[in-house]
Every structure is written in structure tokens, then in C-alpha cells.
Amino acid sequence: MANGRLARAGRESKPIPISTLFVMGLILVLVAATAPSRLLLTITLRNGGELVFAAPIEPDERFTLYYVHSVDQAAVWETHSIDARGNIYVEEERCVMFGAGMGHRPGHGTLTARDGRQVIEGIHELVNPFVLRVGSAGVNHTITLRGQRIRLSSVIPGRAVVISCEPVGLLGSVRRRATCNWRSTND
């Protein structure tokens, strides 16, 4: 080492300028912050894309879509899962009785009974993303995630929404949270 610098192959190396180190550090931070690192369950209006709800969700975590069937007035629960890439699958459907347009079909899970309800379990059908026309208060479209109820029929009845899951980086999560206009409906 000569004069405080490393000697390499017969020549001295020059120190890296502070500005170069700063730019390299900034690039690393931006790459880390924007690289997909989490999943975000989102509900957006189909026309216009306005964000209605967003929440972080883990791979293999489940959420439930509840509603009252409009023809038969029977309660229906659909359980959905998320994979590591953000794909949404319907896993199970539960109801007291199958309404019009519903029911078990070959290759669509296994029909069983549980707690006085008909259950189709083991469906694992890809539905990502899916469109839902939110019904009136009587239909009571409600999403339950980690025990929190999101009563879509109370907030946006008659509107079509897109339910999807997207991989986002830290900055994407912050931006989505900042633009989310959701009001809690856990009453």
C-alpha cells in the first residue's frame, strides 16, 4: 500500500467518488423497494379502476366471499386462496341449499355435508382476477379477511368490481395504501 491506497498489478487504485456511491446506493434502494416482495389483495371499480379496498395478503392465506343468493335467498360462502404469484383460486363453496345456477358438477371438488350445510371442497379452480357485480343490501356481498368484514353492498351496491391480487414492492404497497379510500364496515 502506497500513500493510503491499495497497489494492484503495479498501479494505484483511485477512491470511488462519493457521488458515484450515492447513485449506486439510490439504485439499490429503488430496486429493492420496487421488486415484488408482498402480495396485495385489491378491489377496484371495473369502470375507471378506482381503488375500493387493498390489504396485504400472504401466500396460502384465505378470504371468504359471502352473499345471499338473489333467487333462492339462501346464504352462500365461497372460500378463496392466494398462491405465491398472486393467483386467486376458489377452494370451497358452502350453502344451506344449492340455488339456481349452483351445485356440484363432476371434476369440480368433492361434495360433502358439514354443520348442516352442503359443501363442495377441494375445488382449487383459478379465478384470477374475477369480476363481481355487487348486489344491494339484501344480497349483502361481504368479504372476510383475517376476521375483518368488508361489506361491499353497504359501500358500492350495484357496481361491478374486479377482485385481484398483485405482487408489489414496498413502494407499491405504500402508494396503494395512500390512495385507498376504504372505510371500515365492521359494525
N, CA, C and O of each residue as an XYZ file, in Angstrom:
748
protein
N       0.855     -1.152      0.000
C       0.000      0.000      0.000
C       0.904      1.218      0.000
O       1.817      1.328      0.818
N       0.647      2.117     -0.909
C       1.453      3.324     -1.012
C       0.546      4.527     -0.868
O      -0.470      4.633     -1.556
N       0.903      5.420      0.010
C       0.144      6.653      0.233
C      -1.334      6.390      0.553
O      -2.197      7.139      0.094
N      -1.646      5.333      1.337
C      -3.020      5.087      1.754
C      -3.892      4.450      0.680
O      -5.103      4.346      0.877
N      -3.344      4.029     -0.420
C      -4.126      3.392     -1.477
C      -3.579      2.009     -1.754
O      -2.381      1.759     -1.619
N      -4.480      1.105     -2.146
C      -4.055     -0.248     -2.473
C      -3.297     -0.259     -3.782
O      -3.674      0.412     -4.744
N      -2.231     -1.024     -3.806
C      -1.487     -1.192     -5.061
C      -1.959     -2.489     -5.703
O      -1.951     -3.542     -5.065
N      -2.363     -2.416     -6.944
C      -2.861     -3.597     -7.638
C      -2.175     -3.661     -9.000
O      -2.236     -2.720     -9.791
N      -1.537     -4.765     -9.247
C      -0.872     -5.023    -10.540
C       0.020     -3.862    -10.925
O       0.047     -3.453    -12.086
N       0.741     -3.337     -9.973
C       1.710     -2.313    -10.277
C       1.134     -0.919    -10.422
O       1.855     -0.002    -10.817
N      -0.172     -0.721    -10.108
C      -0.725      0.625    -10.191
C      -1.610      0.879     -8.981
O      -2.078     -0.054     -8.329
N      -1.825      2.121     -8.699
C      -2.643      2.501     -7.557
C      -4.107      2.601     -7.967
O      -4.426      3.074     -9.058
N      -5.016      2.141     -7.062
C      -6.438      2.301     -7.342
C      -6.890      3.663     -6.832
O      -6.341      4.195     -5.867
N      -7.881      4.208     -7.483
C      -8.406      5.517     -7.096
C      -9.656      5.311     -6.261
O     -10.417      4.375     -6.504
N      -9.876      6.176     -5.279
C     -11.100      6.040     -4.481
C     -12.337      6.338     -5.333
O     -12.290      7.139     -6.266
N     -13.434      5.679     -4.992
C     -14.698      5.894     -5.716
C     -15.303      7.199     -5.211
O     -15.431      7.401     -4.003
N     -15.673      8.083     -6.133
C     -16.256      9.364     -5.711
C     -17.554      9.158     -4.915
O     -18.316      8.230     -5.185
N     -17.785     10.014     -3.955
C     -18.983      9.965     -3.112
C     -20.241     10.010     -3.972
O     -21.198      9.292     -3.682
N     -20.271     10.821     -5.006
C     -21.467     10.929     -5.855
C     -21.793      9.595     -6.520
O     -22.965      9.249     -6.663
N     -20.781      8.850     -6.924
C     -20.999      7.540     -7.534
C     -21.559      6.566     -6.508
O     -22.478      5.806     -6.812
N     -21.010      6.582     -5.292
C     -21.527      5.724     -4.234
C     -22.974      6.066     -3.909
O     -23.786      5.171     -3.677
N     -23.298      7.340     -3.890
C     -24.663      7.781     -3.600
C     -25.627      7.274     -4.670
O     -26.694      6.755     -4.342
N     -25.269      7.416     -5.933
C     -26.122      6.965     -7.037
C     -26.289      5.447     -6.985
O     -27.396      4.943     -7.176
N     -25.213      4.717     -6.733
C     -25.299      3.256     -6.641
C     -26.211      2.842     -5.484
O     -27.011      1.917     -5.623
N     -26.092      3.518     -4.357
C     -26.948      3.226     -3.202
C     -28.403      3.516     -3.504
O     -29.287      2.742     -3.138
N     -28.653      4.639     -4.174
C     -30.021      5.002     -4.534
C     -30.629      3.971     -5.477
O     -31.795      3.609     -5.323
N     -29.866      3.498     -6.439
C     -30.343      2.474     -7.367
C     -30.682      1.194     -6.609
O     -31.719      0.585     -6.868
N     -29.826      0.778     -5.681
C     -30.098     -0.432     -4.898
C     -31.371     -0.291     -4.071
O     -32.159     -1.233     -3.987
N     -31.579      0.870     -3.463
C     -32.784      1.098     -2.662
C     -34.020      1.045     -3.553
O     -35.015      0.422     -3.183
N     -33.976      1.685     -4.719
C     -35.126      1.682     -5.623
C     -35.431      0.284     -6.143
O     -36.597     -0.101     -6.232
N     -34.421     -0.464     -6.480
C     -34.635     -1.831     -6.958
C     -35.255     -2.677     -5.844
O     -36.202     -3.425     -6.089
N     -34.731     -2.563     -4.637
C     -35.266     -3.342     -3.516
C     -36.703     -2.934     -3.189
O     -37.531     -3.782     -2.855
N     -36.996     -1.641     -3.283
C     -38.332     -1.156     -2.923
C     -39.381     -1.474     -3.979
O     -40.564     -1.581     -3.656
N     -38.972     -1.624     -5.230
C     -39.953     -1.871     -6.285
C     -40.023     -3.333     -6.696
O     -40.953     -3.722     -7.402
N     -39.072     -4.151     -6.277
C     -39.125     -5.575     -6.598
C     -40.303     -6.199     -5.860
O     -40.536     -5.884     -4.693
N     -41.049     -7.082     -6.524
C     -42.183     -7.706     -5.850
C     -41.736     -8.424     -4.579
O     -40.900     -9.327     -4.623
N     -42.300     -8.012     -3.459
C     -41.910     -8.611     -2.193
C     -43.117     -9.006     -1.357
O     -42.982     -9.759     -0.393
N     -44.294     -8.506     -1.715
C     -45.506     -8.823     -0.979
C     -46.659     -8.944     -1.963
O     -46.556     -8.583     -3.135
N     -47.749     -9.462     -1.442
C     -48.964     -9.566     -2.235
C     -50.001     -8.611     -1.662
O     -50.084     -8.420     -0.449
N     -50.782     -8.022     -2.542
C     -51.813     -7.076     -2.138
C     -53.134     -7.510     -2.768
O     -53.259     -7.550     -3.992
N     -54.121     -7.835     -1.927
C     -55.463     -8.134     -2.398
C     -56.148     -6.806     -2.678
O     -56.216     -5.946     -1.800
N     -56.656     -6.632     -3.896
C     -57.266     -5.358     -4.264
C     -58.672     -5.558     -4.796
O     -58.985     -6.567     -5.429
N     -59.513     -4.564     -4.521
C     -60.849     -4.494     -5.095
C     -60.937     -3.122     -5.745
O     -60.856     -2.095     -5.072
N     -61.105     -3.121     -7.072
C     -61.181     -1.865     -7.818
C     -62.477     -1.819     -8.614
O     -63.023     -2.857     -8.989
N     -62.964     -0.613     -8.867
C     -64.142     -0.481     -9.712
C     -63.776     -0.919    -11.121
O     -62.716     -0.563    -11.634
N     -64.661     -1.697    -11.746
C     -64.371     -2.208    -13.090
C     -64.243     -1.065    -14.090
O     -63.347     -1.084    -14.934
N     -65.107     -0.091    -14.010
C     -65.021      1.074    -14.893
C     -64.293      2.183    -14.155
O     -64.791      2.707    -13.159
N     -63.131      2.534    -14.639
C     -62.353      3.611    -14.049
C     -61.207      3.153    -13.177
O     -60.241      3.893    -12.994
N     -61.289      1.949    -12.634
C     -60.176      1.407    -11.864
C     -59.962      2.015    -10.492
O     -58.916      1.787     -9.884
N     -60.925      2.786     -9.977
C     -60.760      3.403     -8.658
C     -60.620      2.324     -7.590
O     -61.394      1.368     -7.554
N     -59.632      2.485     -6.728
C     -59.380      1.527     -5.666
C     -60.442      1.655     -4.581
O     -60.664      2.739     -4.041
N     -61.093      0.542     -4.267
C     -62.110      0.496     -3.220
C     -61.503     -0.060     -1.939
O     -61.803      0.419     -0.845
N     -60.654     -1.066     -2.073
C     -60.059     -1.728     -0.914
C     -58.735     -2.349     -1.316
O     -58.588     -2.840     -2.435
N     -57.767     -2.329     -0.404
C     -56.492     -3.012     -0.602
C     -55.982     -3.470      0.749
O     -56.072     -2.741      1.736
N     -55.446     -4.683      0.789
C     -54.871     -5.211      2.022
C     -53.764     -6.197      1.687
O     -53.893     -6.977      0.743
N     -52.685     -6.170      2.444
C     -51.647     -7.186      2.244
C     -52.227     -8.571      2.537
O     -53.070     -8.730      3.420
N     -51.769     -9.551      1.793
C     -52.228    -10.932      1.992
C     -51.038    -11.852      1.751
O     -50.193    -11.580      0.898
N     -50.983    -12.923      2.496
C     -49.870    -13.871      2.408
C     -50.215    -15.028      1.474
O     -51.389    -15.367      1.325
N     -49.207    -15.641      0.839
C     -49.473    -16.853      0.055
C     -50.144    -17.906      0.942
O     -49.789    -18.065      2.109
N     -51.102    -18.610      0.381
C     -51.885    -19.654      1.056
C     -52.905    -19.090      2.042
O     -53.661    -19.855      2.641
N     -52.942    -17.775      2.223
C     -53.966    -17.188      3.091
C     -55.303    -17.234      2.357
O     -55.346    -17.208      1.127
N     -56.379    -17.302      3.113
C     -57.707    -17.418      2.520
C     -58.581    -16.234      2.893
O     -58.408    -15.612      3.941
N     -59.526    -15.939      2.009
C     -60.567    -14.966      2.303
C     -61.889    -15.560      1.833
O     -61.918    -16.459      0.992
N     -62.979    -15.046      2.387
C     -64.299    -15.584      2.080
C     -65.181    -14.508      1.463
O     -65.205    -13.367      1.926
N     -65.897    -14.879      0.424
C     -66.920    -14.028     -0.173
C     -68.268    -14.601      0.261
O     -68.588    -15.750     -0.044
N     -69.047    -13.799      0.968
C     -70.372    -14.199      1.450
C     -71.421    -13.397      0.692
O     -71.215    -12.222      0.389
N     -72.541    -14.035      0.389
C     -73.669    -13.318     -0.202
C     -74.939    -14.128     -0.019
O     -74.889    -15.318      0.290
N     -76.066    -13.482     -0.209
C     -77.357    -14.143     -0.188
C     -77.770    -14.313     -1.641
O     -77.883    -13.331     -2.375
N     -77.997    -15.559     -2.064
C     -78.359    -15.859     -3.449
C     -79.626    -15.086     -3.814
O     -80.622    -15.146     -3.093
N     -79.587    -14.375     -4.912
C     -80.680    -13.463     -5.272
C     -81.991    -14.166     -5.626
O     -83.060    -13.578     -5.459
N     -81.934    -15.398     -6.107
C     -83.159    -16.109     -6.477
C     -83.725    -16.886     -5.289
O     -84.908    -16.771     -4.968
N     -82.874    -17.675     -4.645
C     -83.332    -18.570     -3.585
C     -83.253    -17.969     -2.181
O     -83.740    -18.569     -1.223
N     -82.648    -16.797     -2.056
C     -82.493    -16.131     -0.763
C     -81.767    -17.018      0.254
O     -82.075    -16.978      1.446
N     -80.813    -17.810     -0.211
C     -80.026    -18.696      0.656
C     -78.599    -18.155      0.775
O     -78.030    -17.654     -0.195
N     -78.036    -18.265      1.972
C     -76.672    -17.796      2.217
C     -75.656    -18.687      1.505
O     -75.795    -19.909      1.478
N     -74.628    -18.052      0.928
C     -73.561    -18.761      0.221
C     -72.226    -18.204      0.708
O     -72.062    -16.992      0.847
N     -71.268    -19.111      0.968
C     -69.911    -18.720      1.331
C     -68.967    -19.337      0.314
O     -69.022    -20.543      0.075
N     -68.104    -18.530     -0.288
C     -67.064    -19.030     -1.193
C     -65.721    -18.718     -0.550
O     -65.430    -17.563     -0.240
N     -64.907    -19.743     -0.351
C     -63.579    -19.547      0.225
C     -62.557    -19.538     -0.902
O     -62.543    -20.431     -1.750
N     -61.702    -18.520     -0.901
C     -60.668    -18.343     -1.931
C     -59.287    -18.381     -1.294
O     -59.119    -18.004     -0.134
N     -58.299    -18.838     -2.057
C     -56.907    -18.831     -1.596
C     -56.051    -18.052     -2.587
O     -56.461    -17.779     -3.715
N     -54.862    -17.708     -2.137
C     -53.881    -16.965     -2.946
C     -52.611    -17.795     -3.011
O     -52.174    -18.332     -1.994
N     -52.004    -17.910     -4.202
C     -50.711    -18.592     -4.264
C     -49.586    -17.551     -4.227
O     -49.851    -16.350     -4.169
N     -48.348    -18.009     -4.261
C     -47.183    -17.123     -4.124
C     -47.060    -16.118     -5.266
O     -46.415    -15.083     -5.104
N     -47.668    -16.406     -6.419
C     -47.605    -15.477     -7.560
C     -48.778    -14.503     -7.572
O     -48.840    -13.620     -8.427
N     -49.709    -14.658     -6.629
C     -50.856    -13.760     -6.564
C     -52.080    -14.272     -7.299
O     -53.040    -13.523     -7.479
N     -52.074    -15.524     -7.729
C     -53.252    -16.099     -8.370
C     -54.317    -16.388     -7.317
O     -54.003    -16.807     -6.203
N     -55.574    -16.160     -7.677
C     -56.697    -16.417     -6.784
C     -57.401    -17.696     -7.242
O     -57.674    -17.879     -8.428
N     -57.687    -18.572     -6.281
C     -58.388    -19.831     -6.551
C     -59.629    -19.909     -5.669
O     -59.581    -19.518     -4.503
N     -60.730    -20.405     -6.204
C     -61.868    -20.748     -5.358
C     -61.584    -22.156     -4.835
O     -61.295    -23.070     -5.608
N     -61.669    -22.319     -3.514
C     -61.330    -23.589     -2.869
C     -62.558    -24.346     -2.382
O     -62.600    -25.576     -2.422
N     -63.561    -23.593     -1.920
C     -64.706    -24.240     -1.293
C     -65.942    -23.371     -1.460
O     -65.849    -22.143     -1.461
N     -67.100    -24.007     -1.602
C     -68.392    -23.324     -1.624
C     -69.284    -23.993     -0.582
O     -69.387    -25.219     -0.534
N     -69.930    -23.169      0.257
C     -70.827    -23.693      1.291
C     -72.172    -22.998      1.178
O     -72.252    -21.802      0.900
N     -73.225    -23.769      1.397
C     -74.566    -23.187      1.389
C     -75.533    -24.146      2.076
O     -75.238    -25.330      2.240
N     -76.681    -23.624      2.471
C     -77.708    -24.469      3.071
C     -78.308    -25.346      1.988
O     -78.539    -26.538      2.194
N     -78.558    -24.742      0.825
C     -79.051    -25.490     -0.329
C     -78.507    -24.808     -1.584
O     -78.302    -23.594     -1.600
N     -78.279    -25.584     -2.618
C     -77.779    -25.007     -3.854
C     -78.900    -24.248     -4.540
O     -80.001    -24.770     -4.714
N     -78.612    -23.010     -4.929
C     -79.590    -22.190     -5.625
C     -79.468    -22.343     -7.125
O     -78.674    -23.144     -7.619
N     -80.254    -21.577     -7.836
C     -80.251    -21.597     -9.300
C     -78.843    -21.310     -9.815
O     -78.193    -20.360     -9.378
N     -78.381    -22.138    -10.746
C     -77.069    -21.938    -11.355
C     -75.923    -22.427    -10.493
O     -74.761    -22.243    -10.856
N     -76.220    -23.040     -9.370
C     -75.177    -23.531     -8.465
C     -75.261    -25.041     -8.379
O     -76.196    -25.657     -8.892
N     -74.280    -25.627     -7.729
C     -74.326    -27.068     -7.492
C     -73.023    -27.737     -7.837
O     -72.111    -27.120     -8.387
N     -72.948    -29.007     -7.507
C     -71.752    -29.790     -7.768
C     -71.797    -30.340     -9.184
O     -72.850    -30.759     -9.664
N     -70.663    -30.336     -9.840
C     -70.526    -30.943    -11.156
C     -69.259    -31.791    -11.155
O     -68.322    -31.487    -10.417
N     -69.211    -32.832    -11.954
C     -68.035    -33.705    -11.970
C     -66.752    -32.918    -12.235
O     -66.714    -32.037    -13.095
N     -65.700    -33.253    -11.478
C     -64.405    -32.589    -11.647
C     -64.305    -31.253    -10.932
O     -63.298    -30.557    -11.054
N     -65.329    -30.896    -10.197
C     -65.369    -29.596     -9.500
C     -65.427    -29.845     -7.995
O     -66.441    -29.559     -7.358
N     -64.343    -30.376     -7.421
C     -64.283    -30.630     -5.990
C     -65.092    -31.839     -5.569
O     -65.569    -32.617     -6.395
N     -65.234    -31.976     -4.252
C     -65.940    -33.110     -3.660
C     -67.123    -32.598     -2.852
O     -66.970    -31.705     -2.018
N     -68.283    -33.153     -3.093
C     -69.495    -32.759     -2.382
C     -69.567    -33.481     -1.052
O     -69.417    -34.702     -0.992
N     -69.797    -32.725      0.020
C     -69.929    -33.291      1.357
C     -70.913    -32.438      2.150
O     -71.447    -31.458      1.632
N     -71.148    -32.802      3.379
C     -72.007    -32.022      4.270
C     -71.211    -31.689      5.526
O     -70.440    -32.512      6.020
N     -71.407    -30.475      6.036
C     -70.709    -30.045      7.239
C     -71.565    -29.002      7.943
O     -72.015    -28.045      7.314
N     -71.792    -29.173      9.228
C     -72.540    -28.207     10.041
C     -73.898    -27.865      9.433
O     -74.315    -26.707      9.457
N     -74.580    -28.858      8.893
C     -75.903    -28.633      8.325
C     -75.897    -27.915      6.984
O     -76.940    -27.451      6.521
N     -74.732    -27.822      6.361
C     -74.618    -27.145      5.061
C     -74.070    -28.117      4.020
O     -73.366    -29.071      4.351
N     -74.405    -27.858      2.764
C     -73.791    -28.580      1.658
C     -72.479    -27.888      1.347
O     -72.422    -26.661      1.269
N     -71.435    -28.660      1.171
C     -70.093    -28.104      0.961
C     -69.455    -28.786     -0.238
O     -69.456    -30.013     -0.345
N     -68.917    -27.985     -1.129
C     -68.057    -28.505     -2.194
C     -66.658    -28.070     -1.806
O     -66.356    -26.877     -1.801
N     -65.802    -29.025     -1.482
C     -64.446    -28.712     -1.037
C     -63.421    -29.247     -2.027
O     -63.733    -30.098     -2.859
N     -62.193    -28.740     -1.928
C     -61.126    -29.204     -2.815
C     -61.305    -28.782     -4.256
O     -60.898    -29.504     -5.166
N     -61.907    -27.625     -4.480
C     -62.176    -27.164     -5.853
C     -60.884    -26.721     -6.536
O     -60.561    -27.204     -7.621
N     -60.156    -25.822     -5.920
C     -58.889    -25.261     -6.423
C     -58.982    -24.867     -7.910
O     -58.215    -25.344     -8.746
N     -59.939    -23.986     -8.205
C     -60.156    -23.502     -9.571
C     -59.659    -22.059     -9.689
O     -60.060    -21.186     -8.918
N     -58.782    -21.825    -10.665
C     -58.227    -20.493    -10.888
C     -59.327    -19.522    -11.314
O     -60.063    -19.794    -12.262
N     -59.439    -18.406    -10.624
C     -60.442    -17.386    -10.958
C     -59.824    -15.990    -10.998
O     -60.546    -14.997    -10.902
N     -58.534    -15.900    -11.134
C     -57.807    -14.631    -11.027
C     -57.709    -13.895    -12.339
O     -57.319    -14.497    -13.339
N     -58.044    -12.621    -12.384
C     -58.892    -11.899    -11.434
C     -60.350    -12.244    -11.715
O     -60.653    -12.889    -12.719
N     -61.256    -11.817    -10.832
C     -62.661    -12.061    -11.140
C     -63.484    -10.801    -10.923
O     -63.163     -9.947    -10.096
N     -64.558    -10.721    -11.701
C     -65.448     -9.566    -11.659
C     -66.660     -9.948    -10.821
O     -67.202    -11.046    -10.951
N     -67.073     -9.036     -9.967
C     -68.242     -9.235     -9.121
C     -69.153     -8.028     -9.265
O     -68.723     -6.892     -9.066
N     -70.410     -8.272     -9.611
C     -71.402     -7.196     -9.605
C     -71.963     -7.180     -8.193
O     -72.678     -8.098     -7.791
N     -71.640     -6.137     -7.444
C     -72.026     -6.040     -6.042
C     -73.531     -5.818     -5.956
O     -74.078     -4.903     -6.572
N     -74.183     -6.671     -5.182
C     -75.627     -6.592     -5.033
C     -76.051     -5.553     -4.007
O     -75.227     -4.895     -3.374
N     -77.357     -5.432     -3.866
C     -77.953     -4.486     -2.919
C     -77.719     -4.957     -1.486
O     -77.118     -6.006     -1.253
N     -78.197     -4.174     -0.544
C     -78.033     -4.516      0.871
C     -78.606     -5.894      1.184
O     -78.065     -6.595      2.038
N     -79.683     -6.301      0.519
C     -80.271     -7.619      0.747
C     -79.383     -8.761      0.305
O     -79.434     -9.847      0.884
N     -78.575     -8.535     -0.704
C     -77.635     -9.555     -1.181
C     -76.446     -9.647     -0.226
O     -75.886    -10.722     -0.013
N     -76.078     -8.517      0.337
C     -75.040     -8.432      1.378
C     -73.699     -9.026      0.964
O     -73.118     -9.809      1.716
N     -73.199     -8.670     -0.214
C     -71.862     -9.120     -0.618
C     -70.860     -8.631      0.420
O     -70.726     -7.431      0.656
N     -70.164     -9.575      1.033
C     -69.214     -9.271      2.107
C     -67.967    -10.112      1.918
O     -68.054    -11.316      1.676
N     -66.812     -9.484      2.026
C     -65.545    -10.206      2.007
C     -65.011    -10.220      3.430
O     -65.000     -9.197      4.115
N     -64.569    -11.398      3.866
C     -63.967    -11.520      5.193
C     -62.513    -11.932      5.013
O     -62.212    -12.948      4.386
N     -61.623    -11.131      5.570
C     -60.186    -11.385      5.527
C     -59.642    -11.170      6.937
O     -59.764    -10.082      7.499
N     -59.042    -12.216      7.502
C     -58.490    -12.162      8.864
C     -59.509    -11.661      9.886
O     -59.159    -10.920     10.805
N     -60.762    -12.063      9.724
C     -61.806    -11.672     10.670
C     -62.410    -10.300     10.424
O     -63.394     -9.939     11.071
N     -61.854     -9.536      9.516
C     -62.402     -8.220      9.193
C     -63.418     -8.372      8.067
O     -63.128     -8.982      7.038
N     -64.601     -7.819      8.265
C     -65.653     -7.867      7.240
C     -65.637     -6.592      6.408
O     -65.583     -5.482      6.938
N     -65.685     -6.777      5.110
C     -65.734     -5.664      4.173
C     -67.073     -5.774      3.470
O     -67.222     -6.573      2.546
N     -68.035     -4.994      3.887
C     -69.406     -5.091      3.375
C     -69.545     -4.245      2.115
O     -69.902     -3.068      2.169
N     -69.255     -4.871      0.989
C     -69.288     -4.175     -0.295
C     -70.690     -3.660     -0.608
O     -70.831     -2.574     -1.170
N     -71.727     -4.416     -0.255
C     -73.099     -3.984     -0.547
C     -73.483     -2.721      0.204
O     -74.392     -2.007     -0.221
N     -72.816     -2.430      1.302
C     -73.085     -1.201      2.055
C     -72.390      0.004      1.438
O     -72.835      1.140      1.605
N     -71.303     -0.247      0.728
C     -70.462      0.851      0.234
C     -70.672      1.131     -1.255
O     -70.742      2.291     -1.661
N     -70.772      0.078     -2.071
C     -70.841      0.262     -3.529
C     -71.873     -0.659     -4.165
O     -71.533     -1.403     -5.085
N     -73.133     -0.636     -3.704
C     -74.139     -1.521     -4.301
C     -74.351     -1.204     -5.782
O     -74.316     -0.044     -6.192
N     -74.572     -2.255     -6.578
C     -74.859     -2.086     -7.999
C     -73.644     -1.822     -8.868
O     -73.782     -1.662    -10.080
N     -72.458     -1.774     -8.281
C     -71.239     -1.501     -9.045
C     -70.494     -2.795     -9.341
O     -70.507     -3.721     -8.530
N     -69.851     -2.863    -10.490
C     -69.005     -4.006    -10.832
C     -67.595     -3.722    -10.338
O     -67.046     -2.645    -10.568
N     -67.015     -4.707     -9.654
C     -65.655     -4.565     -9.151
C     -64.800     -5.706     -9.674
O     -65.309     -6.766    -10.036
N     -63.489     -5.472     -9.708
C     -62.518     -6.502    -10.057
C     -61.773     -6.853     -8.780
O     -61.199     -5.984     -8.124
N     -61.789     -8.132     -8.435
C     -61.063     -8.610     -7.261
C     -59.825     -9.310     -7.780
O     -59.917    -10.273     -8.542
N     -58.663     -8.824     -7.365
C     -57.410     -9.379     -7.852
C     -56.362     -9.329     -6.750
O     -56.567     -8.734     -5.692
N     -55.257     -9.958     -7.024
C     -54.129     -9.953     -6.099
C     -52.900     -9.650     -6.935
O     -52.669    -10.271     -7.972
N     -52.115     -8.686     -6.470
C     -50.954     -8.307     -7.253
C     -49.695     -8.297     -6.401
O     -49.714     -7.847     -5.255
N     -48.595     -8.798     -6.971
C     -47.316     -8.683     -6.271
C     -46.865     -7.229     -6.323
O     -46.896     -6.603     -7.383
N     -46.453     -6.698     -5.195
C     -45.979     -5.316     -5.144
C     -44.731     -5.224     -4.285
O     -44.507     -6.048     -3.399
N     -43.926     -4.214     -4.560
C     -42.786     -3.911     -3.722
C     -43.218     -2.962     -2.621
O     -44.385     -2.580     -2.538
N     -42.283     -2.589     -1.789
C     -42.575     -1.703     -0.670
C     -43.199     -0.399     -1.137
O     -44.172      0.061     -0.539
N     -42.661      0.210     -2.194
C     -43.215      1.479     -2.671
C     -44.615      1.304     -3.221
O     -45.460      2.180     -3.035
N     -44.885      0.184     -3.900
C     -46.225     -0.074     -4.407
C     -47.228     -0.189     -3.287
O     -48.341      0.327     -3.393
N     -46.847     -0.867     -2.199
C     -47.738     -1.002     -1.054
C     -48.028      0.351     -0.434
O     -49.172      0.646     -0.088
N     -47.010      1.167     -0.291
C     -47.203      2.493      0.291
C     -48.105      3.330     -0.598
O     -48.999      4.012     -0.097
N     -47.886      3.292     -1.920
C     -48.702      4.075     -2.845
C     -50.150      3.609     -2.791
O     -51.057      4.440     -2.746
N     -50.389      2.284     -2.795
C     -51.754      1.765     -2.741
C     -52.438      2.179     -1.446
O     -53.602      2.579     -1.459
N     -51.712      2.085     -0.306
C     -52.318      2.466      0.961
C     -52.667      3.938      0.957
O     -53.693      4.340      1.507
N     -51.833      4.734      0.347
C     -52.066      6.173      0.339
C     -53.272      6.543     -0.508
O     -53.923      7.551     -0.234
N     -53.593      5.746     -1.542
C     -54.714      6.084     -2.412
C     -55.995      5.339     -2.049
O     -57.041      5.583     -2.651
N     -55.928      4.437     -1.076
C     -57.098      3.659     -0.705
C     -58.113      4.544      0.014
O     -57.778      5.231      0.979
N     -59.366      4.520     -0.471
C     -60.399      5.356      0.136
C     -61.378      4.511      0.945
O     -62.534      4.899      1.114
N     -60.933      3.375      1.442
C     -61.798      2.432      2.139
C     -62.209      2.946      3.512
O     -61.417      3.545      4.240
N     -63.466      2.695      3.840
C     -63.978      2.979      5.183
C     -64.362      1.645      5.808
O     -65.026      0.832      5.165
N     -63.957      1.409      7.042
C     -64.237      0.151      7.721
C     -65.740     -0.050      7.878
O     -66.491      0.898      8.111
N     -66.161     -1.313      7.744
C     -67.576     -1.633      7.905
C     -67.734     -2.813      8.846
O     -68.514     -3.728      8.580
N     -67.003     -2.792      9.934
C     -67.071     -3.899     10.882
C     -68.218     -3.754     11.881
O     -68.167     -4.369     12.946
N     -69.239     -2.971     11.581
C     -70.331     -2.797     12.525
C     -71.259     -3.981     12.568
O     -72.231     -3.977     13.323
